Amino acid sequence: MGRVLLRRSSREWVDDVAVAAAAALLSFLLLLGARADYDPDPPLSAEVAFGGASLALLMLLRRRRPLLVWAVLMAGQLFSTAVVGPLGLALFTVAVHRSWWTACAAAGTEAALITVAFMDSTWRSEREYWETLAVFLLGIAVLVAAGMLVRSRRQLVESWKERARQAEEQQQLRVEEARHLERERIAREMHDVLAHRISLLAVHAGALEFGEDATERQREAAGVIRRCAYQAMEDLREVIGVLRDDGADAERPQPTLTDVPALVEESRRTGTPVTLDDRVPDPASVPESVGRHAFRVVQEGLTNARKHAPGCRVEVRLEAADSGLTIEIVNPLPVGRAAELPGAGAGLIGLRERAELVGGRLEHGRTPENDFVLRAWLPLPSR
């Protein structure tokens, strides 16, 4: 247990040494004054022993047992002037580590005992009595006020840390929620795509099964394919169909890269000046999965531009290479609204999740020209 009490950080040791030094200096000055003006009783060796013991007690227990340390030193001051310095720092520690009413109660008790002790002492004059009493009472008030100030500051810092921690946790929850929602959205899109393809497979298998030119073995194989296709559709509805929206969007065919010009034209009709630089030779040849993700990137980029920079020009660039498709949306940042950078919301978090799920990447940020750039790269399958 003793080793636990001594396990402190380097900063705490520095603070304790500084407190002990201040207490020792205060006790030394009071001890010199008392022994110069009055009879040197008790002996100096006893005073030093009392002072050393009080300093050791102050350093070891002042944080864990501040009230106990203060009470012991209160009793110790009845026997030695050397305890007065550590007692003052013990009162300061009570004000730091305990409630305000506890600190005020300790200060009031100490002030009352000092007043009674001074009344029983011999003074050269009444003025000396009042001056000395005023100095001690003022010192008590200053120590308690300083301790409360330190306590209030620590509580304020802790509240700031707690708010920062909560804000970080909430941001992390928003990120996770955005990723989850984007995965659900992708699952709904995949449901539509797979359901369409499986239904085509079932139709063609049915045509082959009932075709006049098919052999018996071909009809049997086509029947198996048709039944498996319908069963796969039922399984798909059971596993993924619960993610479907109830709105009208759920029944729309999924967009591809060929739908980007229509999306740009729709943004123009809403008042956003959009230019499209399409360097993809044959958009229809881009796989539907890649085109669908590219469409979502352009859609989110235009939405961000309308939200954060309404009325400003927007440039959309599409470029295809052997390795992948690059999508870039550029719009200027409005003056005086630098704190509202696009990308702070959950939309771009979902886009990054979408790009990473297909092996691509997404990045966004400010350019030296004070533009905001959203850039995505999606891999294309080898031909």
C-alpha positions as CSV (number, residue, x, y, z in Angstrom):
1,M,0.0,0.0,0.0
2,G,2.9,2.3,0.8
3,R,4.3,2.0,-2.7
4,V,0.9,2.9,-4.2
5,L,0.9,6.2,-2.2
6,L,4.3,7.1,-3.5
7,R,3.5,6.3,-7.2
8,R,3.2,9.8,-8.6
9,S,4.0,11.5,-11.8
10,S,7.0,13.7,-12.2
11,R,4.8,16.8,-12.3
12,E,3.2,15.8,-9.0
13,W,6.6,15.4,-7.4
14,V,7.6,18.8,-8.6
15,D,4.4,20.3,-7.2
16,D,5.0,18.6,-3.9
17,V,8.6,19.8,-3.6
18,A,7.5,23.3,-4.4
19,V,4.7,23.2,-1.8
20,A,7.1,21.8,0.8
21,A,9.7,24.5,0.0
22,A,7.1,27.2,0.4
23,A,5.8,25.7,3.7
24,A,9.4,25.4,5.0
25,L,10.2,29.0,4.1
26,L,7.0,30.3,5.7
27,S,7.7,28.3,8.9
28,F,11.3,29.4,9.0
29,L,10.3,33.1,8.8
30,L,7.6,32.7,11.4
31,L,10.0,30.7,13.6
32,L,12.7,33.4,13.4
33,G,10.2,36.1,14.3
34,A,8.7,34.2,17.2
35,R,12.1,33.2,18.8
36,A,13.4,36.8,18.4
37,D,10.5,38.4,20.1
38,Y,9.6,35.9,22.7
39,D,11.2,33.1,24.9
40,P,12.7,30.3,22.8
41,D,10.3,27.7,24.0
42,P,10.3,24.9,22.9
43,P,13.9,24.3,22.0
44,L,15.1,24.7,18.4
45,S,15.6,21.0,18.0
46,A,12.0,20.3,18.8
47,E,10.9,23.0,16.5
48,V,12.9,21.5,13.6
49,A,11.5,18.0,14.4
50,F,8.0,19.3,14.4
51,G,8.6,21.1,11.1
52,G,10.2,18.1,9.4
53,A,7.4,15.8,10.5
54,S,4.7,18.2,9.3
55,L,6.5,18.6,5.9
56,A,6.7,14.8,5.5
57,L,3.0,14.4,6.3
58,L,2.1,17.2,4.0
59,M,4.0,15.7,1.0
60,L,2.8,12.1,1.5
61,L,-0.9,12.5,2.3
62,R,-2.0,16.0,1.2
63,R,-3.7,14.8,-2.0
64,R,-5.2,11.6,-0.6
65,R,-6.2,12.7,2.9
66,P,-6.2,16.5,2.9
67,L,-8.6,16.9,5.8
68,L,-6.7,14.4,7.9
69,V,-3.4,16.3,7.2
70,W,-5.0,19.6,8.0
71,A,-6.6,18.3,11.3
72,V,-3.2,16.8,12.5
73,L,-1.4,20.0,11.7
74,M,-4.1,22.1,13.4
75,A,-3.3,20.1,16.6
76,G,0.4,20.4,15.9
77,Q,0.5,24.2,15.8
78,L,-0.4,24.2,19.5
79,F,3.0,22.8,20.2
80,S,5.3,24.4,17.6
81,T,5.4,27.5,15.4
82,A,7.2,25.4,12.7
83,V,3.9,23.7,11.9
84,V,2.2,27.0,10.8
85,G,3.7,27.0,7.3
86,P,2.6,23.4,6.5
87,L,-0.7,24.1,8.0
88,G,-1.4,27.0,5.6
89,L,-0.5,24.8,2.6
90,A,-2.7,22.0,4.0
91,L,-5.6,24.4,4.1
92,F,-4.8,25.4,0.5
93,T,-4.9,21.7,-0.4
94,V,-8.3,21.2,1.3
95,A,-9.7,24.1,-0.8
96,V,-8.3,22.4,-4.0
97,H,-9.4,18.9,-3.4
98,R,-12.6,19.3,-1.4
99,S,-15.9,21.2,-1.8
100,W,-16.1,24.9,-1.2
101,W,-18.2,24.5,2.0
102,T,-15.6,22.1,3.4
103,A,-12.8,24.5,2.7
104,C,-14.8,27.4,4.3
105,A,-15.6,25.3,7.4
106,A,-11.9,24.5,7.8
107,A,-10.9,28.1,7.3
108,G,-13.5,29.3,9.8
109,T,-12.3,26.7,12.4
110,E,-8.7,27.7,11.9
111,A,-9.5,31.4,12.1
112,A,-11.5,30.9,15.3
113,L,-8.7,28.9,16.9
114,I,-6.1,31.5,15.9
115,T,-8.2,34.3,17.3
116,V,-8.6,32.5,20.6
117,A,-4.9,31.6,20.8
118,F,-4.0,35.2,20.1
119,M,-6.3,36.5,22.8
120,D,-4.5,34.3,25.4
121,S,-1.1,35.5,24.2
122,T,0.9,38.5,25.5
123,W,1.3,41.5,23.1
124,R,3.4,44.7,23.4
125,S,0.4,46.7,22.3
126,E,-3.2,46.4,21.1
127,R,-2.2,47.6,17.7
128,E,0.3,44.7,17.4
129,Y,-2.4,42.2,18.3
130,W,-4.8,43.5,15.7
131,E,-2.2,43.8,13.0
132,T,-0.9,40.2,13.6
133,L,-4.4,38.8,13.7
134,A,-5.4,40.6,10.5
135,V,-2.3,39.2,8.7
136,F,-3.1,35.7,9.8
137,L,-6.8,36.0,8.9
138,L,-6.0,37.6,5.5
139,G,-3.5,34.8,4.8
140,I,-6.2,32.2,5.6
141,A,-8.6,33.9,3.2
142,V,-6.0,34.2,0.5
143,L,-5.1,30.5,0.8
144,V,-8.7,29.4,0.6
145,A,-9.5,31.7,-2.3
146,A,-6.4,30.5,-4.2
147,G,-7.3,26.9,-3.6
148,M,-10.9,27.4,-4.8
149,L,-9.6,29.2,-7.9
150,V,-7.3,26.3,-8.7
151,R,-10.2,23.8,-8.1
152,S,-12.5,25.8,-10.4
153,R,-9.8,26.0,-13.1
154,R,-9.3,22.2,-12.9
155,Q,-13.0,21.5,-13.1
156,L,-13.2,23.8,-16.1
157,V,-10.4,22.0,-17.9
158,E,-11.9,18.7,-17.1
159,S,-15.3,19.8,-18.5
160,W,-13.5,20.9,-21.7
161,K,-11.8,17.5,-21.9
162,E,-15.1,15.7,-21.3
163,R,-16.8,17.8,-24.0
164,A,-14.0,17.1,-26.4
165,R,-14.2,13.4,-25.6
166,Q,-17.9,13.4,-26.2
167,A,-17.6,15.3,-29.4
168,E,-15.0,12.8,-30.6
169,E,-17.3,9.9,-29.7
170,Q,-20.2,11.5,-31.4
171,Q,-18.1,12.2,-34.5
172,Q,-17.0,8.5,-34.5
173,L,-20.7,7.4,-34.2
174,R,-21.6,9.7,-37.1
175,V,-18.8,8.2,-39.2
176,E,-19.9,4.6,-38.4
177,E,-23.5,5.5,-39.1
178,A,-22.6,7.0,-42.4
179,R,-20.6,3.9,-43.4
180,H,-23.5,1.7,-42.3
181,L,-26.1,3.7,-44.3
182,E,-23.8,3.6,-47.4
183,R,-23.4,-0.1,-47.1
184,E,-27.2,-0.5,-46.9
185,R,-27.6,1.7,-49.9
186,I,-25.1,-0.4,-51.8
187,A,-26.9,-3.5,-50.7
188,R,-30.2,-2.1,-52.0
189,E,-28.5,-1.2,-55.3
190,M,-27.0,-4.7,-55.6
191,H,-30.4,-6.2,-54.9
192,D,-31.9,-4.4,-57.8
193,V,-29.0,-5.3,-60.1
194,L,-28.9,-8.9,-59.1
195,A,-32.6,-9.3,-59.2
196,H,-32.7,-7.9,-62.8
197,R,-29.9,-10.2,-64.0
198,I,-31.4,-13.3,-62.3
199,S,-34.8,-12.6,-63.7
200,L,-33.3,-12.4,-67.2
201,L,-31.5,-15.7,-66.5
202,A,-34.8,-17.3,-65.5
203,V,-36.6,-15.9,-68.6
204,H,-34.0,-17.3,-71.0
205,A,-33.9,-20.6,-69.1
206,G,-37.7,-20.8,-69.4
207,A,-37.5,-20.1,-73.1
208,L,-34.9,-22.8,-73.6
209,E,-36.9,-25.2,-71.5
210,F,-40.0,-24.9,-73.6
211,G,-38.3,-24.4,-76.9
212,E,-39.3,-26.7,-79.8
213,D,-35.7,-27.3,-80.9
214,A,-34.4,-28.3,-77.4
215,T,-33.6,-31.9,-76.6
216,E,-34.9,-33.6,-73.5
217,R,-31.6,-33.2,-71.6
218,Q,-31.5,-29.5,-72.6
219,R,-35.0,-29.0,-71.3
220,E,-34.2,-30.7,-68.0
221,A,-31.1,-28.6,-67.6
222,A,-33.0,-25.4,-68.5
223,G,-35.7,-26.3,-66.0
224,V,-33.1,-26.8,-63.3
225,I,-31.6,-23.4,-64.1
226,R,-35.0,-21.7,-64.2
227,R,-36.1,-23.1,-60.8
228,C,-32.7,-22.3,-59.3
229,A,-32.9,-18.8,-60.6
230,Y,-36.4,-18.2,-59.1
231,Q,-35.2,-19.7,-55.8
232,A,-32.2,-17.4,-55.9
233,M,-34.5,-14.4,-56.3
234,E,-36.5,-15.5,-53.4
235,D,-33.4,-15.9,-51.2
236,L,-32.2,-12.6,-52.4
237,R,-35.4,-10.9,-51.4
238,E,-35.3,-12.6,-48.0
239,V,-31.6,-11.6,-47.3
240,I,-31.4,-8.2,-48.8
241,G,-34.9,-7.1,-49.6
242,V,-35.5,-5.9,-46.0
243,L,-33.1,-3.0,-46.8
244,R,-35.2,-1.6,-49.6
245,D,-36.7,1.9,-49.1
246,D,-40.5,2.2,-49.2
247,G,-40.2,5.3,-51.4
248,A,-40.4,5.7,-55.2
249,D,-36.6,5.5,-55.6
250,A,-36.8,1.8,-54.7
251,E,-38.5,1.0,-58.0
252,R,-36.2,3.1,-60.2
253,P,-33.6,1.4,-62.3
254,Q,-30.1,1.9,-61.0
255,P,-28.1,4.7,-62.7
256,T,-24.9,4.2,-64.7
257,L,-22.2,6.4,-66.2
258,T,-24.5,7.2,-69.1
259,D,-26.9,9.0,-66.8
260,V,-24.3,11.5,-65.6
261,P,-25.1,14.1,-68.4
262,A,-28.7,14.0,-67.4
263,L,-27.7,14.6,-63.7
264,V,-25.6,17.6,-64.8
265,E,-28.4,19.0,-66.8
266,E,-30.7,18.6,-63.8
267,S,-28.3,20.6,-61.7
268,R,-28.1,23.3,-64.3
269,R,-31.9,23.7,-64.2
270,T,-31.7,24.3,-60.4
271,G,-29.4,27.3,-61.0
272,T,-26.0,25.7,-60.6
273,P,-23.6,26.5,-63.5
274,V,-22.1,23.1,-64.2
275,T,-19.6,22.2,-66.9
276,L,-19.0,18.6,-67.9
277,D,-15.7,17.5,-69.3
278,D,-16.4,13.9,-70.3
279,R,-13.3,12.1,-71.6
280,V,-14.7,8.6,-71.5
281,P,-14.8,7.4,-75.1
282,D,-17.7,5.0,-74.6
283,P,-19.6,5.4,-71.3
284,A,-21.9,2.5,-72.1
285,S,-18.9,0.1,-72.1
286,V,-18.1,1.0,-68.5
287,P,-19.3,-1.9,-66.2
288,E,-22.6,-1.1,-64.5
289,S,-21.1,-1.5,-61.0
290,V,-18.4,1.1,-61.7
291,G,-20.7,3.4,-63.5
292,R,-23.2,3.3,-60.7
293,H,-20.6,4.3,-58.1
294,A,-19.3,7.0,-60.4
295,F,-22.8,8.4,-60.7
296,R,-23.1,8.5,-56.9
297,V,-19.8,10.4,-56.6
298,V,-20.9,13.0,-59.1
299,Q,-24.3,13.2,-57.4
300,E,-22.8,13.8,-54.0
301,G,-20.3,16.3,-55.4
302,L,-23.0,18.4,-57.0
303,T,-25.1,18.2,-53.8
304,N,-22.2,19.5,-51.7
305,A,-21.6,22.3,-54.2
306,R,-25.2,23.5,-54.0
307,K,-25.2,23.3,-50.2
308,H,-21.9,24.9,-49.5
309,A,-21.3,27.1,-52.5
310,P,-24.7,28.0,-54.0
311,G,-24.6,29.7,-57.4
312,C,-20.9,29.1,-57.9
313,R,-19.5,27.3,-60.9
314,V,-18.9,23.6,-60.7
315,E,-16.6,21.5,-63.0
316,V,-17.2,17.8,-63.4
317,R,-14.4,15.8,-65.1
318,L,-14.6,12.2,-66.1
319,E,-11.5,10.4,-67.5
320,A,-11.1,6.7,-68.3
321,A,-7.8,4.8,-68.4
322,D,-6.9,1.2,-68.7
323,S,-6.5,0.9,-64.9
324,G,-9.6,2.8,-63.8
325,L,-12.1,5.7,-64.0
326,T,-11.3,9.1,-62.5
327,I,-14.1,11.4,-61.3
328,E,-13.3,14.9,-60.3
329,I,-15.7,17.7,-59.1
330,V,-14.3,21.2,-58.5
331,N,-16.1,24.2,-57.1
332,P,-14.8,27.4,-55.5
333,L,-15.0,27.9,-51.8
334,P,-17.1,31.0,-50.9
335,V,-15.3,33.9,-49.2
336,G,-15.9,34.1,-45.4
337,R,-17.2,30.6,-45.0
338,A,-13.9,28.6,-44.8
339,A,-15.2,26.8,-41.7
340,E,-18.0,25.2,-43.7
341,L,-15.8,23.1,-45.9
342,P,-17.6,20.5,-48.0
343,G,-16.8,17.1,-46.8
344,A,-17.6,17.8,-43.2
345,G,-20.9,15.8,-43.5
346,A,-21.6,12.2,-43.7
347,G,-22.1,12.1,-47.5
348,L,-18.4,12.0,-48.3
349,I,-17.8,9.5,-45.5
350,G,-20.2,7.2,-47.3
351,L,-18.6,7.8,-50.6
352,R,-15.2,6.9,-49.3
353,E,-16.8,3.7,-47.9
354,R,-18.3,3.0,-51.3
355,A,-15.0,3.6,-53.1
356,E,-13.0,1.4,-50.7
357,L,-15.5,-1.5,-51.0
358,V,-14.8,-1.8,-54.7
359,G,-11.0,-1.3,-54.4
360,G,-11.0,2.4,-55.2
361,R,-10.1,5.5,-53.3
362,L,-11.6,8.9,-52.6
363,E,-10.0,12.2,-51.5
364,H,-11.1,15.7,-51.0
365,G,-9.7,19.0,-49.8
366,R,-8.8,22.6,-50.6
367,T,-6.5,23.7,-53.4
368,P,-4.1,26.6,-53.4
369,E,-6.6,28.4,-55.7
370,N,-9.2,28.2,-52.9
371,D,-11.2,25.6,-54.7
372,F,-12.7,22.5,-53.2
373,V,-11.8,19.3,-55.0
374,L,-13.6,15.9,-54.7
375,R,-11.6,13.2,-56.6
376,A,-12.4,9.5,-56.8
377,W,-10.7,6.7,-58.6
378,L,-12.6,3.5,-59.3
379,P,-10.8,0.4,-60.8
380,L,-12.0,-1.0,-64.2
381,P,-11.8,-4.7,-64.8
382,S,-9.1,-6.0,-67.2
383,R,-10.3,-6.5,-70.7
